[in-house]
Amino acid sequence: MRILIVYTTRYGTTEKVAGLVKNLFEERNHEVKVAHVEENPSPVNYDLVVMGAPVYRDGPHWDLMEWIERHKGELEDVPKAFFLVAMHLAGSVFMGKLHGGIAYAQPLIEAFEVPPFYGTLIGGEIDPEKMSDEDRRKMRRFYAVLGEKLEKKSLFSEKDVEAFVRRTLLYYDWFGRHFRRGEVEKTKNFDFMEKVRELERTLG
């Protein structure tokens, strides 16, 4: 399978994740190209496009969203998955609305007629010393609202990245390959639990 990984990064963690995702796909004998959004890669002629970005201002970094907008028509014709890198993974309800967690992905999902078939959050890393003055000020205010202190910490786990790759390939085989314009109706009667039972029988 030919896979394109498109990413943007702010302080390097998303780039690290993209590199690890590439290696894990290649270990499974897939042909992989990794490209920063600044290279403006075309998604044409790939079997799968994986998009990666840090969470910034409550959503995927705008550089990825701009790349999606430039290639939206082409992206409707190829199955898509994504990972977002964030420091607050669980999410919460604040004043009656969902914030954080997978809700960060909503703008990305809503950008498509045929949405990504799978996506997840990967724990990020934060180091105030590496931040721009503007980002440091904003993050201090953000953490103050959470009742926390801005300090260096990491939620990154290679096991989470491995799980993302494993599930992406499994779900691609089960139903994701049909998440493209003109084919998504084929997934209408997909029975997830039956697939799980079938997998359990296969594994003994």
C-alpha positions as CSV (number, residue, x, y, z in Angstrom):
1,M,0.0,0.0,0.0
2,R,1.2,3.5,-0.8
3,I,0.8,5.9,2.1
4,L,1.3,9.6,2.4
5,I,1.9,11.2,5.8
6,V,1.4,14.9,5.8
7,Y,2.2,16.9,8.9
8,T,2.9,20.2,10.5
9,T,4.7,20.8,13.7
10,R,5.3,23.7,16.0
11,Y,8.1,22.5,18.4
12,G,9.0,19.1,17.0
13,T,6.8,16.5,18.7
14,T,4.4,16.0,15.8
15,E,7.4,15.6,13.5
16,K,8.8,12.9,15.8
17,V,5.4,11.1,15.8
18,A,5.2,11.3,11.9
19,G,8.7,9.8,11.7
20,L,7.8,6.9,14.0
21,V,4.5,6.3,12.1
22,K,6.5,6.1,8.9
23,N,8.9,3.6,10.4
24,L,6.1,1.4,11.7
25,F,4.3,1.4,8.4
26,E,7.5,0.5,6.6
27,E,8.1,-2.4,9.0
28,R,4.9,-3.8,7.7
29,N,6.1,-3.5,4.1
30,H,4.2,-0.4,3.0
31,E,5.6,2.3,0.8
32,V,5.6,5.6,2.7
33,K,6.2,9.2,1.9
34,V,6.4,11.8,4.7
35,A,6.0,15.5,3.8
36,H,5.7,18.7,5.7
37,V,2.7,20.8,4.6
38,E,5.1,23.4,3.4
39,E,6.1,21.0,0.6
40,N,2.4,21.0,-0.5
41,P,2.3,17.3,-1.3
42,S,-0.4,16.0,-3.6
43,P,-2.6,13.2,-2.2
44,V,-3.3,11.8,-5.6
45,N,-2.2,8.2,-6.3
46,Y,-2.0,7.1,-2.7
47,D,-4.0,4.4,-1.0
48,L,-4.1,6.1,2.3
49,V,-3.3,9.6,3.6
50,V,-2.4,10.1,7.2
51,M,-2.6,13.7,8.5
52,G,-0.8,14.9,11.6
53,A,-0.8,18.2,13.5
54,P,-0.4,19.7,17.0
55,V,-3.5,21.1,18.7
56,Y,-3.3,24.8,18.8
57,R,-6.1,27.2,19.8
58,D,-8.5,24.4,20.4
59,G,-8.1,22.7,17.0
60,P,-5.6,21.2,14.5
61,H,-2.9,23.7,13.6
62,W,-4.1,26.0,10.8
63,D,-1.2,25.0,8.5
64,L,-2.7,21.5,8.2
65,M,-6.2,22.9,7.7
66,E,-4.9,25.2,4.9
67,W,-3.3,22.2,3.2
68,I,-6.6,20.3,3.5
69,E,-8.5,23.3,1.9
70,R,-6.1,23.4,-1.0
71,H,-6.5,19.6,-1.7
72,K,-10.0,19.0,-0.5
73,G,-11.4,17.7,-3.8
74,E,-8.6,15.2,-4.2
75,L,-8.8,14.2,-0.5
76,E,-12.4,13.2,-0.9
77,D,-11.2,10.4,-3.2
78,V,-8.7,8.8,-0.9
79,P,-9.2,7.1,2.6
80,K,-7.8,9.3,5.4
81,A,-6.7,8.9,9.0
82,F,-5.2,11.4,11.4
83,F,-3.4,12.0,14.7
84,L,-3.4,15.1,16.7
85,V,-0.7,15.8,19.3
86,A,-2.1,17.4,22.5
87,M,-1.4,17.9,26.2
88,H,-4.9,17.5,27.5
89,L,-6.3,14.2,26.1
90,A,-9.3,13.5,28.2
91,G,-11.4,16.6,27.5
92,S,-14.1,18.0,29.8
93,V,-17.4,19.8,29.8
94,F,-17.2,23.5,30.5
95,M,-20.4,25.6,30.7
96,G,-22.3,22.9,29.0
97,K,-20.0,22.4,26.1
98,L,-17.4,19.7,25.3
99,H,-13.8,21.0,25.3
100,G,-10.5,19.3,24.7
101,G,-9.9,15.6,24.1
102,I,-11.1,14.3,20.7
103,A,-13.3,17.4,20.4
104,Y,-10.2,19.1,19.1
105,A,-10.6,17.1,15.9
106,Q,-14.0,18.4,15.0
107,P,-12.8,21.1,12.5
108,L,-10.8,18.4,10.7
109,I,-13.7,16.0,10.5
110,E,-16.1,18.7,9.4
111,A,-13.8,19.8,6.6
112,F,-14.7,16.7,4.5
113,E,-17.8,15.3,2.8
114,V,-16.2,11.9,3.3
115,P,-14.6,12.1,6.8
116,P,-11.4,10.3,8.0
117,F,-12.2,6.7,8.9
118,Y,-10.0,6.8,12.0
119,G,-8.2,9.4,14.1
120,T,-6.8,9.7,17.6
121,L,-4.9,11.9,20.0
122,I,-1.2,11.3,20.8
123,G,0.3,12.7,24.0
124,G,2.5,15.7,23.4
125,E,5.5,17.3,25.0
126,I,5.8,20.8,26.4
127,D,8.9,22.8,27.3
128,P,8.4,26.5,28.2
129,E,12.0,27.2,27.4
130,K,11.5,26.3,23.7
131,M,8.4,28.4,23.3
132,S,8.1,31.8,21.7
133,D,7.3,34.6,24.1
134,E,3.8,34.9,22.7
135,D,3.1,31.1,23.1
136,R,4.6,31.1,26.6
137,R,2.2,33.9,27.7
138,K,-0.8,32.2,26.1
139,M,0.0,28.8,27.6
140,R,0.5,30.3,31.1
141,R,-2.9,31.9,30.9
142,F,-4.4,28.6,29.6
143,Y,-2.9,26.5,32.4
144,A,-3.9,29.1,35.0
145,V,-7.5,28.6,33.9
146,L,-7.0,24.9,34.5
147,G,-5.6,25.6,37.9
148,E,-2.2,24.3,36.8
149,K,1.3,25.6,36.3
150,L,3.0,25.7,33.0
151,E,6.0,23.5,33.2
152,K,8.1,21.1,31.2
153,K,6.4,17.7,30.9
154,S,5.8,14.9,28.4
155,L,2.8,12.7,27.7
156,F,4.4,11.1,24.6
157,S,4.3,7.3,24.5
158,E,5.6,5.1,21.7
159,K,3.0,2.6,22.6
160,D,0.2,5.0,21.7
161,V,1.8,5.6,18.3
162,E,2.1,1.9,17.7
163,A,-1.5,1.5,18.6
164,F,-2.5,4.2,16.1
165,V,-0.6,2.4,13.3
166,R,-2.0,-1.0,14.2
167,R,-5.6,0.2,14.4
168,T,-5.3,2.4,11.3
169,L,-4.2,-0.7,9.2
170,L,-6.8,-2.9,10.8
171,Y,-9.6,-0.5,10.3
172,Y,-8.4,0.3,6.7
173,D,-8.8,-3.4,6.0
174,W,-12.2,-3.7,7.6
175,F,-13.9,-0.6,6.3
176,G,-11.5,2.4,5.8
177,R,-10.6,1.5,2.3
178,H,-14.2,2.4,1.3
179,F,-14.1,5.9,2.9
180,R,-13.7,7.7,-0.4
181,R,-16.2,9.4,-2.6
182,G,-18.5,7.0,-4.3
183,E,-17.7,4.0,-2.1
184,V,-18.6,5.0,1.5
185,E,-22.1,3.5,1.1
186,K,-20.4,0.1,1.1
187,T,-19.8,0.5,4.9
188,K,-23.5,1.1,5.6
189,N,-24.1,-2.4,7.1
190,F,-20.7,-2.8,8.6
191,D,-20.9,-4.8,11.9
192,F,-17.9,-3.8,14.1
193,M,-18.6,-6.4,16.8
194,E,-18.9,-9.2,14.3
195,K,-15.5,-8.2,13.0
196,V,-14.1,-8.3,16.5
197,R,-15.6,-11.8,17.1
198,E,-14.1,-12.9,13.7
199,L,-10.7,-11.6,14.8
200,E,-11.0,-13.4,18.1
201,R,-11.7,-16.7,16.3
202,T,-8.7,-16.2,14.0
203,L,-6.4,-15.6,17.0
204,G,-7.8,-18.7,18.7
